[in-house]
Amino acid sequence: MREAARLYEAGEPPSVDAIAEAAGVSRTTLYRIFPSRAALLDTLAIAPEPGTRQRILEAALRLLTSRSLSDLSMDELAAEAGVSRANLYRLFPGKSALFRAILLAYSPFEPVMALLARAAGRPPDEVIPQVVLAAYRTVARHRGIVRTLLLEITSMAPETQQVFAETGVRAFATFGGYLATQMTAGRLRRMHPMLALQGLVGSVILHLLAEPVFGQAGMDAPSGEEAILQLAQLWLRGMRPEA
């Protein structure tokens, strides 16, 4: 059991032969003690079902709508997700690992970077609407992620700083690099790329936060992808090179 737990914690699920070899016993002996892999996993409190990770992430998003990551109790998260504490820590050894998984699963950083990688050299009139749509579609399914990201990123807590540097900062740098290239090519007004990026991203974030508020208040305001595309076109008009 000790060697099996060590191998599972080290990364990919080990084979039965690997567990037997690490424990110094034969495959036959291992199966005599544990008739199946499921029996071994049950003894180790390791859940074999693949949906456990997703269930934990969705539970974390629900809890983070009412508290910060630093205030989140891992025991409460395990209870909310319906998993054991051991399983939770086996999948996410700490809050940094949990936050990184949330960013990769629910934030627009990875989809936007993938789109920009395919769009190298293409003009802003084509790329910018696609970027804002990709970002909107990613977060629209989980509206709470916008508030969570803003809260955690601006808090600069130790659990989030390094994780955001690996994901968000890289995405902003990639996007800023694309804008700088387009400015050099004369397709966009020259200014600091990070300020241009803030002008676009800021309007999209504000819309995502305001959209449900306007809806609940019964205000007549554009919503959904139509509104996002209008914001993209407004930004493009403002960023046209000066005559």
RODO-2510 file (C-alpha; in nm, 4 decimals, decimal comma):
residues 243
     n   res          X          Y          Z
     1     m     0,0000     0,0000     0,0000
     2     r     0,2840     0,2386     0,0852
     3     e     0,4586     0,1838    -0,2489
     4     a     0,1322     0,2029    -0,4449
     5     a     0,0428     0,5352    -0,2787
     6     r     0,3914     0,6702    -0,3560
     7     l     0,3652     0,5751    -0,7242
     8     y     0,0179     0,7259    -0,7601
     9     e     0,1327     1,0492    -0,5992
    10     a     0,4328     1,0656    -0,8343
    11     g     0,2237     1,1160    -1,1469
    12     e     0,0530     0,8887    -1,4006
    13     p    -0,1360     0,5846    -1,2642
    14     p     0,1160     0,2985    -1,2364
    15     s     0,0646    -0,0467    -1,3810
    16     v     0,0011    -0,3440    -1,1551
    17     d     0,3435    -0,4810    -1,2508
    18     a     0,5080    -0,1519    -1,1486
    19     i     0,3333    -0,1595    -0,8099
    20     a     0,4356    -0,5216    -0,7496
    21     e     0,7963    -0,4504    -0,8470
    22     a     0,8186    -0,1438    -0,6219
    23     a     0,6731    -0,3407    -0,3311
    24     g     0,9112    -0,6332    -0,3886
    25     v     0,6349    -0,8885    -0,4339
    26     s     0,5126    -1,0977    -0,7246
    27     r     0,2100    -1,0054    -0,9335
    28     t     0,0400    -1,3189    -0,7998
    29     t     0,0989    -1,2131    -0,4399
    30     l    -0,0364    -0,8667    -0,5080
    31     y    -0,3546    -1,0098    -0,6603
    32     r    -0,3880    -1,2494    -0,3670
    33     i    -0,4032    -0,9504    -0,1294
    34     f    -0,5975    -0,7213    -0,3635
    35     p    -0,8180    -0,9169    -0,6087
    36     s    -0,8383    -0,6187    -0,8448
    37     r    -0,6983    -0,2710    -0,9062
    38     a    -1,0320    -0,1316    -0,7879
    39     a    -0,9862    -0,3105    -0,4540
    40     l    -0,6409    -0,1563    -0,4155
    41     l    -0,7692     0,1902    -0,5047
    42     d    -1,0539     0,1523    -0,2591
    43     t    -0,8099     0,0610     0,0182
    44     l    -0,5911     0,3585    -0,0705
    45     a    -0,8981     0,5858    -0,0893
    46     i    -0,8089     0,6691    -0,4503
    47     a    -1,1179     0,7261    -0,6619
    48     p    -1,0824     0,5558    -0,9999
    49     e    -1,3611     0,7476    -1,1713
    50     p    -1,2339     1,0096    -1,4200
    51     g    -1,4974     1,2677    -1,3253
    52     t    -1,3503     1,3392    -0,9834
    53     r    -1,1154     1,6141    -1,1009
    54     q    -1,3894     1,7994    -1,2888
    55     r    -1,6242     1,7695    -0,9934
    56     i    -1,3658     1,9285    -0,7653
    57     l    -1,3026     2,2166    -1,0059
    58     e    -1,6733     2,2911    -1,0430
    59     a    -1,7169     2,2788    -0,6645
    60     a    -1,4227     2,5167    -0,6237
    61     l    -1,5825     2,7644    -0,8656
    62     r    -1,9062     2,7560    -0,6686
    63     l    -1,7283     2,8208    -0,3390
    64     l    -1,5068     3,0944    -0,4836
    65     t    -1,8093     3,3028    -0,5760
    66     s    -1,8482     3,3866    -0,2067
    67     r    -1,4915     3,3788    -0,0731
    68     s    -1,1292     3,4214    -0,1766
    69     l    -0,8840     3,1419    -0,2431
    70     s    -0,6992     3,2183     0,0795
    71     d    -1,0254     3,1779     0,2734
    72     l    -1,1212     2,8561     0,0965
    73     s    -1,1117     2,5509     0,3214
    74     m    -0,9815     2,2396     0,1457
    75     d    -1,1927     2,0281     0,3809
    76     e    -1,5019     2,2251     0,2801
    77     l    -1,4080     2,1842    -0,0860
    78     a    -1,3771     1,8073    -0,0430
    79     a    -1,7208     1,7969     0,1175
    80     e    -1,8737     2,0200    -0,1534
    81     a    -1,7272     1,7995    -0,4281
    82     g    -1,8242     1,4754    -0,2532
    83     v    -1,4687     1,3384    -0,2435
    84     s    -1,2367     1,2352     0,0345
    85     r    -0,9741     1,4738     0,1658
    86     a    -0,7066     1,2273     0,0533
    87     n    -0,8418     1,2237    -0,3017
    88     l    -0,8541     1,6027    -0,3113
    89     y    -0,4912     1,6385    -0,2090
    90     r    -0,3889     1,3590    -0,4418
    91     l    -0,5269     1,5560    -0,7375
    92     f    -0,4467     1,9053    -0,6076
    93     p    -0,1606     1,9068    -0,3532
    94     g    -0,2339     2,2679    -0,2575
    95     k    -0,4229     2,5829    -0,3452
    96     s    -0,1681     2,6871    -0,6077
    97     a    -0,2264     2,3630    -0,7977
    98     l    -0,6012     2,4104    -0,7637
    99     f    -0,5902     2,7693    -0,8929
   100     r    -0,3678     2,6697    -1,1844
   101     a    -0,6169     2,4008    -1,2859
   102     i    -0,9031     2,6532    -1,2643
   103     l    -0,7158     2,8969    -1,4884
   104     l    -0,6376     2,6301    -1,7465
   105     a    -0,9909     2,4910    -1,7457
   106     y    -1,2055     2,8038    -1,7283
   107     s    -1,0056     3,1178    -1,8097
   108     p    -0,9721     3,2529    -2,1643
   109     f    -0,5902     3,2612    -2,1489
   110     e    -0,5173     2,9311    -2,3236
   111     p    -0,7847     2,9654    -2,5985
   112     v    -0,6682     3,3203    -2,6758
   113     m    -0,3022     3,2184    -2,6959
   114     a    -0,3900     2,9275    -2,9240
   115     l    -0,5863     3,1597    -3,1524
   116     l    -0,3059     3,4157    -3,1657
   117     a    -0,0558     3,1435    -3,2509
   118     r    -0,2662     3,0547    -3,5560
   119     a    -0,3273     3,4196    -3,6475
   120     a     0,0319     3,5370    -3,6813
   121     g     0,0529     3,7968    -3,9576
   122     r    -0,3213     3,8306    -4,0069
   123     p    -0,4693     4,1848    -3,9784
   124     p    -0,6440     4,3113    -3,6625
   125     d    -0,9788     4,3499    -3,8417
   126     e    -0,9864     3,9703    -3,8706
   127     v    -0,8125     3,8711    -3,5476
   128     i    -0,9553     4,1036    -3,2802
   129     p    -1,3225     3,9979    -3,3228
   130     q    -1,2139     3,6332    -3,3077
   131     v    -1,0113     3,6954    -2,9920
   132     v    -1,2908     3,8680    -2,8030
   133     l    -1,5404     3,6037    -2,9132
   134     a    -1,3105     3,3235    -2,7994
   135     a    -1,2644     3,4925    -2,4621
   136     y    -1,6372     3,5581    -2,4230
   137     r    -1,7397     3,2054    -2,5166
   138     t    -1,4910     3,0598    -2,2696
   139     v    -1,6135     3,2547    -1,9680
   140     a    -1,9825     3,2817    -2,0633
   141     r    -2,0366     2,9235    -1,9500
   142     h    -1,8988     3,0087    -1,6052
   143     r    -1,9753     3,3740    -1,5325
   144     g    -1,8375     3,3498    -1,1791
   145     i    -1,4876     3,2932    -1,3161
   146     v    -1,4554     3,6627    -1,4111
   147     r    -1,5091     3,7815    -1,0549
   148     t    -1,2869     3,5040    -0,9189
   149     l    -1,0020     3,5865    -1,1549
   150     l    -1,0191     3,9588    -1,0820
   151     l    -1,0275     3,9018    -0,7073
   152     e    -0,7465     3,6480    -0,6972
   153     i    -0,5169     3,8149    -0,9489
   154     t    -0,5423     4,1598    -0,7901
   155     s    -0,4947     4,0184    -0,4398
   156     m    -0,1394     3,9086    -0,5359
   157     a    -0,1573     3,6304    -0,2789
   158     p     0,1331     3,3818    -0,2729
   159     e    -0,0972     3,1039    -0,3952
   160     t    -0,1780     3,2934    -0,7157
   161     q     0,1265     3,5021    -0,8108
   162     q     0,3373     3,2261    -0,9668
   163     v     0,0378     3,0565    -1,1257
   164     f    -0,0798     3,3788    -1,2911
   165     a     0,2740     3,4440    -1,4155
   166     e     0,2678     3,1061    -1,5916
   167     t    -0,0723     3,1602    -1,7544
   168     g    -0,2188     3,5104    -1,7509
   169     v     0,1030     3,7095    -1,7832
   170     r     0,2120     3,4855    -2,0696
   171     a    -0,1212     3,5420    -2,2452
   172     f    -0,1012     3,9206    -2,2040
   173     a     0,2571     3,9206    -2,3314
   174     t     0,1557     3,7160    -2,6367
   175     f    -0,1366     3,9466    -2,7135
   176     g     0,0764     4,2565    -2,6553
   177     g     0,3390     4,1182    -2,8932
   178     y     0,0781     4,0711    -3,1641
   179     l    -0,0459     4,4300    -3,1195
   180     a     0,3097     4,5676    -3,1281
   181     t     0,3753     4,3841    -3,4550
   182     q     0,0575     4,5259    -3,6081
   183     m     0,1520     4,8782    -3,4951
   184     t     0,4922     4,8427    -3,6583
   185     a     0,3224     4,7251    -3,9775
   186     g     0,1069     5,0402    -3,9772
   187     r    -0,2201     4,8558    -3,9208
   188     l    -0,2841     4,9999    -3,5743
   189     r    -0,2334     5,3378    -3,4103
   190     r     0,1057     5,3553    -3,2380
   191     m     0,0910     5,3544    -2,8585
   192     h     0,2128     5,1327    -2,5794
   193     p     0,0756     4,7827    -2,6589
   194     m    -0,0197     4,7203    -2,2960
   195     l    -0,2371     5,0334    -2,2899
   196     a    -0,4041     4,9282    -2,6141
   197     l    -0,4606     4,5838    -2,4649
   198     q    -0,6123     4,7301    -2,1495
   199     g    -0,8532     4,9363    -2,3602
   200     l    -0,9854     4,6215    -2,5275
   201     v    -0,9778     4,3772    -2,2361
   202     g    -1,1153     4,6321    -1,9905
   203     s    -1,4277     4,6961    -2,1960
   204     v    -1,4908     4,3223    -2,2378
   205     i    -1,4482     4,2525    -1,8655
   206     l    -1,6791     4,5398    -1,7715
   207     h    -1,9424     4,4070    -2,0088
   208     l    -1,9155     4,0555    -1,8615
   209     l    -1,9629     4,1947    -1,5121
   210     a    -2,2414     4,4368    -1,6080
   211     e    -2,4407     4,2109    -1,8418
   212     p    -2,6189     4,0089    -1,5682
   213     v    -2,6769     4,3268    -1,3622
   214     f    -2,8404     4,5047    -1,6557
   215     g    -3,0483     4,1963    -1,7265
   216     q    -3,1800     4,1731    -1,3705
   217     a    -3,2567     4,5460    -1,3689
   218     g    -3,4587     4,5134    -1,6905
   219     m    -3,2363     4,7597    -1,8752
   220     d    -3,2422     4,7557    -2,2538
   221     a    -2,8754     4,6935    -2,3349
   222     p    -2,7005     4,4800    -2,5980
   223     s    -2,5967     4,1419    -2,4674
   224     g    -2,4177     3,8274    -2,5711
   225     e    -2,1875     3,7969    -2,8687
   226     e    -2,3509     4,0905    -3,0478
   227     a    -2,2378     4,3268    -2,7734
   228     i    -1,8886     4,1792    -2,7635
   229     l    -1,8455     4,2247    -3,1377
   230     q    -1,9656     4,5862    -3,1123
   231     l    -1,6995     4,6523    -2,8478
   232     a    -1,4368     4,4951    -3,0723
   233     q    -1,5399     4,7167    -3,3652
   234     l    -1,5400     5,0260    -3,1437
   235     w    -1,1841     4,9452    -3,0325
   236     l    -1,0729     4,8852    -3,3908
   237     r    -1,2115     5,2233    -3,5025
   238     g    -1,0294     5,3975    -3,2210
   239     m    -0,7050     5,2154    -3,3027
   240     r    -0,6991     5,2959    -3,6730
   241     p    -0,3726     5,4656    -3,7713
   242     e    -0,3831     5,8422    -3,7838
   243     a    -0,4015     5,9870    -4,1339
***
